[in-house]
Amino acid sequence: MLEIKNIFKTYKLKNHHVDALQDININIDDGNMIAIVGQSGSGKTSLMNILGALDSDFKGDVIIDNVSLKKAKTKEIDHYRKDKIGFIFQHFTLINSLNARENIELAFDISNTKKSIKKARSQELLELVGLKEHQKKKVNVLSGGQKQRVAIARALANDPTILLADEPTGALDHKTGQQIMQLLKKVAQKHIVVLVTHDMDLAYQYANRIVYLEDGKVVNVQNNIPKVVDGIDLNTKTNITKSNMKFFTALKLAYRNLLLKKGRTIGTALGMSIGIIGISLALALNMGTKKAVNDQVLSIFPANKIFASVPSNFEMNSKDYQLLTYDDYLKVKNIAKDANGVYFPSMNMIFSIMSLNKDDTDYTEYMKKVQEGKETSAVALISTSNINLAYSTTSEIGYGKLPSKDKPFDIMISLTTAKDILDKNDTNVANLIGKKVYLAATDSQDKKNATIEFTITGITRDSTLMPTIYVNDNFVSSALEKYFDMSIKDSKTDGFIVFYNNTKNVDNYVKELNDSQKEYKFQGAAQTIISMVNSILDIIRNGLIAFSSISVFVAILMIAIVVYISVLERKQEIGILRAMGAKTKDIRNIFLNEALCIGLLSGCIGVVISLGLCQVINKAITNTLKTMSSNVPDLTIAQLDVKTIIIIIACCGLLSVIAGVIPSIKAAHLDPIDAIRKK
């Protein structure tokens, strides 16, 4: 039972109002066809839009099955359109990108119907309208009559109480129009069919009641005896109670539209992937280089070497960086009681050149010879981080012996250092045992230069990256006193080197030292260098990511524009979905999924290209280094792990969804009436 009570509809224009409907009252029983007739502008379409809940801006009420449409909430109106109303329009309003069956199934998708029920019900409806053989044809290749049959089948999909037919034969020839009306008359045996038409002959031929509208008013209501039609079994109702469109249904609709616009979709995805490639390569180089540096550093530095300082000195660009004194040295020695020794690398005494020839220890002259390409037995020893305590070394002694503990100027050197300072005419490094070696040093405070004389007592078998010497722990205090007239108590350093006797448990030892107190921090010497390198690499990575993010930002804007264009192109489809009961969130989800698909595609393209470039970079660097040395292993400088790949792709999807928010909201809030009329 349909009751139309005291309906008033006014269109508000700029300077005046137009009364489209005035006090409309109509009652319609089930199983009838009512024709609403009148000239253009009489209010027919306005009344149909109100009955279809496409227009809520009216006075009065519409009651169907004792439920008030005027009092219904937004969700209830969506349910009303989905479960109670079926629309048939003059211009079919089918979605041309879908075939006949898919257009019908769209109504089931909105209702979240099971796949098996959807398929069976679609087949029934296609057979009912005589299009079973045409179900897989795209609707744009069907004739006008066939398109209207598909529209009728779609309108019947959810077994509506009311079927609204707006000029259903207006775009058809007379014969085809008669066939459509015969079909609608059969439908009217079970449903209320509201036929909106200006064709009086059509109304008299098929309608049970005819309502005449003129200037928005009912001027006459006439009962009519239509031609008799054969009965037909329309008992095909399927109980459909769910009302939410599935996420995957929205995803399917979005995916289908993207396939129709392959060029635009791929072009947009490629645009975003350029920025993704930059970010991926920045992460890959950062990750791979860190691992390569870590592996190389750990293979060079002694495993039992631990660096100790105050916590703030371990922070990159720390504002609280401080130098430590001899008192700190004594405290660290007391904390590290089980250590083999603690070395004080004084910053007051900076080493520069080591040579067998005292005259070659002048740094300026040394650099001049190096630049001129002249041979020299001297080696640059700028850093003090490669000085170890002799009796704490884990290195195997190849020649000679350990320095005597009571002789501060006896030293041991690494095999690499021995080869560097050996006379070019001599090939036997063992000849260095017992020889004098000179080490240029500078007092950083007074800028006083001195040349320290040592005696080589032993040579290790280690091949070290930098020149390395092994001394006694009384070397620093003795050298400061003898050569710089200075006490170690007046010297300063940025940290101390602790040597431990068990290389396997050094990590546990570091943890115990740190847990026992908070004044000083202990860290493996290799880890200290690794942390510094990693910090620098992180800065470079962040810079590259920031630069690449500009491209990503531009691509996000591009995605937003593409989704908005899609909204404009698909206005009629949006109107159709809304007329069939799709909620605003269903429409929003379709376009958000469209943006999501573009983003995920961009991420996948960017990652795949980045993985290929990583292989090229690794191969190129390895081949370049192998031209310098045949011992260089295959290096992985650029790499992406699975976790990073997943995060990159997920972020692409998230950013794209954010880009699609505004266009999708606009799509969801389009006026269904205006959207349907868009051609």
Stockholm file with secondary structure:
# STOCKHOLM 1.0

chainA/1-679         MLEIKNIFKTYKLKNHHVDALQDININIDDGNMIAIVGQSGSGKTSLMNILGALDSDFKGDVIIDNVSLKKAKTKEIDHYRKDKIGFIFQHFTLINSLNARENIELAFDISNTKKSIKKARSQELLELVGLKEHQKKKVNVLSGGQKQRVAIARALANDPTILLADEPTGALDHKTGQQIMQLLKKVAQKHIVVLVTHDMDLAYQYANRIVYLEDGKVVNVQNNIPKVVDGIDLNTKTNITKSNMKFFTALKLAYRNLLLKKGRTIGTALGMSIGIIGISLALALNMGTKKAVNDQVLSIFPANKIFASVPSNFEMNSKDYQLLTYDDYLKVKNIAKDANGVYFPSMNMIFSIMSLNKDDTDYTEYMKKVQEGKETSAVALISTSNINLAYSTTSEIGYGKLPSKDKPFDIMISLTTAKDILDKNDTNVANLIGKKVYLAATDSQDKKNATIEFTITGITRDSTLMPTIYVNDNFVSSALEKYFDMSIKDSKTDGFIVFYNNTKNVDNYVKELNDSQKEYKFQGAAQTIISMVNSILDIIRNGLIAFSSISVFVAILMIAIVVYISVLERKQEIGILRAMGAKTKDIRNIFLNEALCIGLLSGCIGVVISLGLCQVINKAITNTLKTMSSNVPDLTIAQLDVKTIIIIIACCGLLSVIAGVIPSIKAAHLDPIDAIRKK
#=GR chainA/1-679 SS CEEEEEEEEEEECSSCEEEEEEEEEEEECSSCEEEEECCTTSSHHHHHHHHTTSCCCCEEEEEETTEESTTCCHHHHHHHHHHTEEEECTTCCCCTTSBHHHHHHHHHHHTTCCHHHHHHHHHHHHHHTTCGGGTTSBGGGSCHHHHHHHHHHHHTTTCCSEEEEESTTTTSCHHHHHHHHHHHHHHTTTSEEEEEESCHHHHHHHCSEEEEEETTEEEEEEECCCCCCCCCCCCCCCCCCCCCCCHHHHHHHHHHHHHHTHHHHHHHHHHHHHHHHHHHHHHHHHHHHHHHHHHHHHHHSCTTEEEEECGGGGSTTCTTCCCBCHHHHHHHHHHCTTSSEEECCCTTEEEEEEESSGGGGCHHHHHHHHHHTCCCSCEECCCSTTEEEGGGCCSCEEEECCCCTTCTTEEEECHHHHHHHSCTTCCCGGGGTTCEEEEEEEETTTCCEEEEEEEEEEEESCCCSSCCEEECTTHHHHHHHHHHSCCGGGCCBSCEEEECSCSTTHHHHHHHHHHHCSSSEEEEHHHHHHHHHHHHHHHHHHHHHHHHHHHHHHHHHHHHHHHHHHHHHTHHHHHHHHHTTCCHHHHHHHHHHHHHHHHHHHHHHHHHHHHHHHHHHHHHHHHHHHTTCTTCCCCCCSCCCHHHHHHHHHHHHHHHHHHTHHHHHHHHTSCHHHHHHCC
#=GC SS_cons         CEEEEEEEEEEECSSCEEEEEEEEEEEECSSCEEEEECCTTSSHHHHHHHHTTSCCCCEEEEEETTEESTTCCHHHHHHHHHHTEEEECTTCCCCTTSBHHHHHHHHHHHTTCCHHHHHHHHHHHHHHTTCGGGTTSBGGGSCHHHHHHHHHHHHTTTCCSEEEEESTTTTSCHHHHHHHHHHHHHHTTTSEEEEEESCHHHHHHHCSEEEEEETTEEEEEEECCCCCCCCCCCCCCCCCCCCCCCHHHHHHHHHHHHHHTHHHHHHHHHHHHHHHHHHHHHHHHHHHHHHHHHHHHHHHSCTTEEEEECGGGGSTTCTTCCCBCHHHHHHHHHHCTTSSEEECCCTTEEEEEEESSGGGGCHHHHHHHHHHTCCCSCEECCCSTTEEEGGGCCSCEEEECCCCTTCTTEEEECHHHHHHHSCTTCCCGGGGTTCEEEEEEEETTTCCEEEEEEEEEEEESCCCSSCCEEECTTHHHHHHHHHHSCCGGGCCBSCEEEECSCSTTHHHHHHHHHHHCSSSEEEEHHHHHHHHHHHHHHHHHHHHHHHHHHHHHHHHHHHHHHHHHHHHHTHHHHHHHHHTTCCHHHHHHHHHHHHHHHHHHHHHHHHHHHHHHHHHHHHHHHHHHHTTCTTCCCCCCSCCCHHHHHHHHHHHHHHHHHHTHHHHHHHHTSCHHHHHHCC
//
